[in-house]
Amino acid sequence: MELRWIERIMVRDLETVKRELAAFPDEASIWVAPPGVTNAAGTLALHLAGNIRHFIGARLGGSGYVRNRDREFAARGVPRAEIMADLDEAIAAVNRTLDGSRPIDCTAEFPETVGGKFRVTTGDWLVHLATHLTFHLGQIDYLRRLATGDPKTVGTVGIADLASAVRQADPA
């Protein structure tokens, strides 16, 4: 597995989370959870930033970041700028750790028991983290559409941002 593939998908999706948050009409709407929905967009964004900074930055990259998972889900009204800064730190952690400058053995056991119960390989866990990020990005996209009534995309899950994407000429 090429780590640059995971790196590009994670950076793409974290950047898209930032665009989604910027497209909310105001700070208050980031914190609205419609009936039947547990987490607001702000909560999901804090969770994603903390998750990536912990598992990629701290556990694989040795950044020293200490996660406060309870805060990710309990905090309300965190300013958009602060959430954006957390997402920028997550992007930096992904870039520093998965840029190919350090050896990461994807077949080795991940250096932490995940979910408090499971031992998994690093590669398996990285794929899980990338899909987990994209799953929550989709939730944030729907929450933004509900809050704004705007069905337009902010460029979610773009193929052009894949590490191996090469634009082809349009067929004649």
C-alpha positions in Angstrom: 0.0 0.0 0.0 1.2 3.5 -0.9 0.9 5.8 2.1 0.6 8.8 -0.2 -2.8 7.4 -1.3 -4.0 7.5 2.3 -2.3 10.9 2.9 -4.0 12.5 -0.1 -7.5 11.2 0.7 -7.2 12.4 4.3 -5.9 15.8 3.3 -8.6 16.1 0.6 -11.3 15.2 3.1 -10.0 17.4 6.0 -9.8 20.4 3.6 -13.4 19.6 2.5 -14.5 19.6 6.1 -13.1 23.1 6.3 -15.0 24.2 3.2 -18.2 22.7 4.6 -17.8 24.6 7.9 -17.1 27.8 6.0 -20.3 27.4 4.0 -22.5 27.4 7.1 -24.3 30.7 7.3 -23.1 31.5 10.8 -21.3 30.0 13.8 -24.5 29.1 15.6 -25.7 26.9 12.7 -22.5 24.7 13.0 -23.8 23.6 16.4 -27.4 22.7 15.4 -28.3 19.0 15.4 -31.8 18.4 13.8 -34.2 16.0 15.6 -33.0 12.5 15.4 -29.3 13.5 14.8 -26.9 13.1 17.7 -23.9 15.2 16.6 -23.8 18.7 15.1 -21.3 19.5 12.3 -19.0 21.3 14.9 -18.9 18.2 17.0 -18.1 16.0 14.1 -15.3 18.4 13.0 -13.8 18.4 16.5 -14.0 14.6 16.6 -12.3 14.2 13.2 -9.5 16.6 14.1 -8.9 14.9 17.5 -9.1 11.4 16.0 -6.5 12.1 13.2 -4.2 14.1 15.5 -4.2 11.2 18.0 -4.0 8.1 15.8 -1.8 9.6 13.0 0.0 12.5 14.6 0.7 11.1 18.1 0.6 7.3 17.7 2.3 7.0 14.3 4.1 10.3 14.1 5.2 10.8 17.8 3.8 14.4 17.9 3.0 14.3 21.6 -0.6 15.4 21.0 -2.8 14.3 23.9 -6.4 13.7 22.9 -9.5 14.7 24.9 -12.2 12.6 23.2 -14.8 13.5 25.8 -14.3 17.2 24.9 -14.7 16.5 21.2 -18.3 15.3 21.9 -19.2 17.6 24.8 -17.9 21.0 23.6 -20.5 23.4 22.1 -20.1 26.8 20.6 -16.4 26.5 19.8 -15.6 29.3 17.4 -15.3 28.3 13.8 -11.7 29.7 13.7 -10.6 27.4 16.5 -12.1 24.4 14.7 -10.4 25.3 11.5 -7.1 25.6 13.4 -7.6 22.1 14.8 -8.3 20.8 11.3 -5.1 22.5 10.1 -3.2 20.7 12.8 -4.7 17.4 11.7 -3.7 18.1 8.1 -0.2 18.9 9.3 -0.1 15.7 11.3 -1.1 13.7 8.2 1.4 15.4 6.0 4.3 15.0 8.5 3.5 11.4 9.2 2.4 9.9 5.9 4.7 11.9 3.5 7.1 9.0 3.1 9.9 10.5 5.1 9.5 7.9 7.9 9.2 4.2 7.5 5.7 2.9 8.4 5.1 -0.8 8.1 1.5 -1.3 7.1 1.7 -5.0 7.9 2.9 -4.3 11.5 0.5 -4.2 14.4 -0.8 -0.7 15.1 0.9 0.6 18.2 -2.4 0.9 20.2 -5.3 -1.3 21.0 -8.1 0.4 19.1 -11.6 0.7 20.6 -10.0 -0.6 23.8 -10.4 -4.1 22.5 -8.8 -4.8 19.1 -5.3 -5.3 17.7 -5.2 -4.5 14.0 -2.4 -3.9 11.4 -1.4 -0.4 10.7 -2.5 -0.5 7.1 -5.9 -1.8 8.1 -6.3 0.9 10.7 -5.2 3.6 8.2 -7.8 2.5 5.7 -10.4 2.5 8.5 -9.4 6.1 9.6 -9.7 7.3 6.0 -13.1 5.8 5.5 -14.2 7.0 9.0 -13.2 10.5 8.0 -15.1 10.4 4.7 -18.2 9.0 6.5 -18.3 11.9 8.9 -17.6 14.4 6.1 -20.8 13.1 4.4 -22.7 13.7 7.6 -21.3 17.3 7.8 -22.3 17.9 4.2 -25.9 16.8 4.8 -26.1 18.9 8.0 -24.9 22.0 6.0 -27.5 21.4 3.3 -30.2 21.1 6.0 -29.0 24.3 7.7 -28.7 26.3 4.5 -31.3 24.7 2.2 -28.5 24.9 -0.4 -28.1 21.6 -2.3 -24.9 22.6 -4.0 -21.7 20.7 -3.2 -18.5 22.4 -1.9 -16.5 19.9 -3.9 -16.8 16.8 -1.7 -14.8 13.7 -2.4 -13.1 15.0 -5.5 -11.4 12.4 -7.8 -8.9 15.0 -9.0 -7.4 15.1 -5.5 -6.4 11.5 -5.5 -2.6 10.9 -5.5 -2.6 9.0 -8.8 -5.2 11.2 -10.6 -4.1 12.3 -14.1 -6.6 14.3 -16.1 -7.3 12.9 -19.5 -8.2 14.8 -22.6 -11.9 14.9 -23.3 -12.8 12.4 -26.0 -13.6 14.0 -29.3 
